[in-house]
Amino acid sequence: MSSAKRIDGKEASARLKVGVAAAVAELKQKHGIVPGLATVLVGEDPASQVYVSSKQKTATAAGMNSFQHDLPANTSEADLLALVAELNADPAVNGILVQLPVPKQIDPFKVITAISPGKDVDGLHPESVGRLVAGGGALVSCTPLGCLMLLKDTLGDLTGKRALIMGRSNLVGKPMAHLLLNENCTVTMAHSRTVDLPGVCREADIVVAAVGQAEMVRGDWIKPGATVLDVGIIRVPAPDGKTKLVGDVNFAEAEKVAGAITPVPGGVGPMTIACLMLNTLKACCAQHGITDVELPLTLPPKT
């Protein structure tokens, strides 16, 4: 019989979206301003098309303006950078998201650094990263921000917790480590060269797995009662000949040991898009110098 509490990312993201929509309505009522999110998709990758469509629908549902730019796969780097410059200069656009990956003729770092840091709702610009490291008011990458909100919603104050981040990517691992340091956790970063990873994992009160290896983290790696967030999302063959989605954690095993755990799907994933909406709202308020609108910086309580 399972003992872990399942952390419901769909329910949590729904709460956050309600909070964002309320703040968007307040912003419009008080100041006549509607936040605008621009998404840019280069090429026709099916997964990217699904992600971008979901982001646009969520923005519209929150009462925001959404601007979608679909470019052909053979778009030149210069043309993409020219579009980013236009969006930087457009006052109706408060957040810019260029869907990654981009085709091979385009340098993703050049694109990321071309986005105005104030409109960098993906939190990947070097200035955004530097502000996060220095502990000062950055727009933070959406997946780790969502993870932090889930952790605080589940555990409350994180001070003194031992946290293990598995994976050192710029998108999840590194920003997650700094977010948890800012919450006064004792943070360890593990990666492919870590010696005795299972032993390191067993010391952690919080485990954030973001390595992209299907069910790598076994149940006997988990400290009894630990909180486990599974960022991995991998499609693997299913017994019926179809495919299924799994994470980096062997859920069936870990659920018997952990105190709380996110499932895949339905855990961390839904929070990512909700946090993109929050970042767009925050960016809009910052660009206009607005401080009298209540932003949902933590998950609203359950009703």
C-alpha angles and dihedrals in degrees: 000000000000119000104184124100110238111232104221107215093182092056092044093048090049089056092049092048090053089052092048093048090051091051092047089053091048091049091051093045096048101035109013091239126135118195115237127209121195119198123193122199120185113197131354106281103160096219091049091049090054092048094049093046090051091050091051094048092048092050092051092047089053090055095256129132114250126202117192122197116187113187129186119258092249093059111138123239089242092055092049092049089049090055091049089052090052091050091047089056096044110099091201090063113076099164131036124196122180106194113235139250100053124192117281096257089066125074106224092204091057089052094047093049091047092062113094107253089229090059096039097116091166090062094224103117112112089240091054090049092047092051091050091051091047091048097243129131104293132163099246129213106271102234097053090042089055090048091052092050091050091049094050091045090052102037107020112210110029096194113139096006117140107235127191119199112197109202130032103219121146089234100054119351102052098042090044090056092052093045090054092045087055087054090055096253122148100241131203122184116208127191143159092299097049112125115230096000093180090055092048090048093053090063095057126102088191125035121190109186115198107150104111096233115128114249093336094147109076129204094251089058091066124092108232109264095014122144113240125198114189112203094171120106115182130164112225135171115277126213090252091061093256125096134260136195119249134168137225090274127072092238098193091055099038094047089065092057108029126086092220132001141177118235124222115259108024100034124081096355100074091050092060095068092040089054090050087060090048091050091050090051092047091048092051093051092047093049091053096040091241116161103157097078116093109236120200095237090160127035111280112245120267114266 
